[in-house]
Amino acid sequence: MKVNKDFELFKKEFIKWQKMFGLSGYTTYFKHEPLEGGFAEICINLDGMVATVTLSNQLKDKDKPFKNIKQSAKHEALHLLIGRLSENAKYRHVTIGELGECTEELVNKLYELIN
């Protein structure tokens, strides 16, 4: 099977950011397959601490000039960083304490990252 350089770079970059953001507790799977829209996407299972990250292997000609593998990997890692906060915000009956806990977790991670 031929190694796809873009996909290998995408995985490497995503893992770099995942570690930098302190998200090593997630089991991460990668896919390289067609996507409806966009360059990449992430599906997060918070209960199982699993992230499935997909890089599109079919881009429309109009999108090709905007392809940036490193930027896409970082973007998806940022979605993982805010995943818990994002999911909790969707619940109709989320408590103030739960949202506060998620927010505090994110602030603490960002505090360590930003000098």
Stockholm file with secondary structure:
# STOCKHOLM 1.0

chainA/1-115         MKVNKDFELFKKEFIKWQKMFGLSGYTTYFKHEPLEGGFAEICINLDGMVATVTLSNQLKDKDKPFKNIKQSAKHEALHLLIGRLSENAKYRHVTIGELGECTEELVNKLYELIN
#=GR chainA/1-115 SS CCCCHHHHHHHHHHHHHHHHTTCTTSEEEEEECCCSSSSEEEEEETTTTEEEEEECSCCCTTTGGGCCHHHHHHHHHHHHHTHHHHHHHHCTTCCHHHHHHHHHHHHHHHHHHCC
#=GC SS_cons         CCCCHHHHHHHHHHHHHHHHTTCTTSEEEEEECCCSSSSEEEEEETTTTEEEEEECSCCCTTTGGGCCHHHHHHHHHHHHHTHHHHHHHHCTTCCHHHHHHHHHHHHHHHHHHCC
//
